[in-house]
Amino acid sequence: MSITVQFHQIDEFLEELTQEREAVTDRILRVTYVHAQQSGMPIVQLSVVAGVLVRGVLIECVQRCGDLWMRRSDSDATTTQRAEDLRIRLEEAAHRLDLQIRRGRFLTTPDKG
């Protein structure tokens, strides 16, 4: 069985990350953007996902930033800027906590058995 602790607010995730900083596996914080489109919808939901492994447990933050209408509109620019600001906050925190930033996302696989 794999265990994941998931946050949806970056401040809560950063608080947990600060408390667990010495136990982060390989001192790596993964940060990426996730674009999710619901079938048949003309919009894409943009989220920032960050994660670390601590004692075999995935600690992850999935922070939804907003919707992209893919028209280069003001709302798209605001959503994109929100995601960029979150990524920068995560990278600054990683620097303070002496963690390496890597792109990508940890994925869990179902246990076979």
C-alpha positions as CSV (number, residue, x, y, z in Angstrom):
1,M,0.0,0.0,0.0
2,S,1.3,3.4,-0.9
3,I,0.5,6.4,1.2
4,T,0.1,10.0,-0.1
5,V,-0.5,13.1,2.0
6,Q,-2.0,15.7,-0.2
7,F,-2.5,19.4,0.3
8,H,-4.5,21.9,-1.9
9,Q,-3.1,25.0,-0.3
10,I,0.5,25.9,-0.8
11,D,1.0,27.5,2.6
12,E,0.0,24.2,4.3
13,F,2.4,22.3,2.0
14,L,5.3,24.6,2.7
15,E,4.7,24.3,6.5
16,E,4.8,20.5,6.2
17,L,7.9,20.7,3.9
18,T,9.6,22.9,6.4
19,Q,8.9,20.5,9.3
20,E,10.1,17.5,7.2
21,R,13.0,19.2,5.4
22,E,15.7,17.0,6.9
23,A,13.9,13.8,5.9
24,V,13.2,14.6,2.2
25,T,14.6,11.7,0.1
26,D,17.6,12.8,-2.0
27,R,16.8,16.5,-1.1
28,I,14.5,16.7,-4.2
29,L,11.4,18.8,-4.6
30,R,9.5,18.1,-7.8
31,V,7.5,20.9,-9.3
32,T,5.4,20.9,-12.5
33,Y,2.4,22.3,-14.2
34,V,-0.6,20.1,-15.0
35,H,-3.1,20.9,-17.7
36,A,-6.3,18.9,-17.5
37,Q,-9.1,19.2,-20.0
38,Q,-12.5,17.7,-19.4
39,S,-13.8,15.9,-22.5
40,G,-15.9,18.1,-24.7
41,M,-15.0,21.3,-22.9
42,P,-13.1,24.2,-24.6
43,I,-11.2,25.0,-21.4
44,V,-8.1,23.6,-19.7
45,Q,-7.7,23.6,-15.9
46,L,-4.1,24.7,-14.9
47,S,-2.6,23.5,-11.6
48,V,0.8,23.5,-10.0
49,V,1.8,20.2,-8.5
50,A,4.8,19.8,-6.1
51,G,5.9,16.8,-4.3
52,V,8.6,15.2,-2.1
53,L,9.2,11.7,-0.7
54,V,9.6,11.5,3.1
55,R,10.3,8.1,4.7
56,G,8.5,6.4,1.8
57,V,5.4,8.7,1.9
58,L,4.6,11.0,-1.0
59,I,3.8,14.5,0.3
60,E,2.2,16.5,-2.5
61,C,0.5,19.8,-3.1
62,V,-2.0,20.2,-6.0
63,Q,-2.9,23.9,-6.2
64,R,-5.4,24.7,-8.9
65,C,-4.7,28.1,-10.5
66,G,-7.7,28.5,-12.8
67,D,-9.0,27.9,-16.3
68,L,-7.3,28.6,-19.6
69,W,-9.6,29.3,-22.5
70,M,-6.7,29.1,-24.9
71,R,-7.6,32.5,-26.5
72,R,-4.8,34.6,-25.0
73,S,-7.3,36.5,-23.0
74,D,-6.8,38.5,-19.8
75,S,-8.1,35.7,-17.8
76,D,-5.6,33.3,-19.4
77,A,-2.8,35.7,-18.5
78,T,-4.0,36.0,-14.9
79,T,-4.2,32.2,-14.5
80,T,-0.8,31.7,-16.1
81,Q,0.7,34.4,-13.8
82,R,-0.9,32.8,-10.8
83,A,0.8,29.5,-11.7
84,E,4.1,31.1,-12.3
85,D,3.9,32.9,-8.9
86,L,3.3,29.6,-7.2
87,R,6.2,27.9,-8.9
88,I,8.5,30.8,-7.9
89,R,7.3,30.5,-4.3
90,L,8.0,26.8,-4.3
91,E,11.5,27.3,-5.8
92,E,12.3,30.1,-3.3
93,A,11.2,27.8,-0.4
94,A,13.3,24.9,-1.9
95,H,16.4,27.2,-1.9
96,R,15.8,28.3,1.7
97,L,15.4,24.6,2.7
98,D,18.5,23.5,0.7
99,L,16.4,21.3,-1.6
100,Q,17.0,20.7,-5.3
101,I,14.2,21.5,-7.7
102,R,13.4,18.9,-10.4
103,R,10.7,19.0,-12.9
104,G,8.0,16.3,-13.1
105,R,5.7,14.6,-10.8
106,F,5.9,11.5,-8.6
107,L,3.3,9.0,-9.6
108,T,2.1,6.2,-7.5
109,T,1.3,2.8,-8.9
110,P,-1.2,0.3,-7.5
111,D,0.2,-2.5,-5.4
112,K,0.1,-5.9,-7.0
113,G,-0.9,-8.6,-4.7
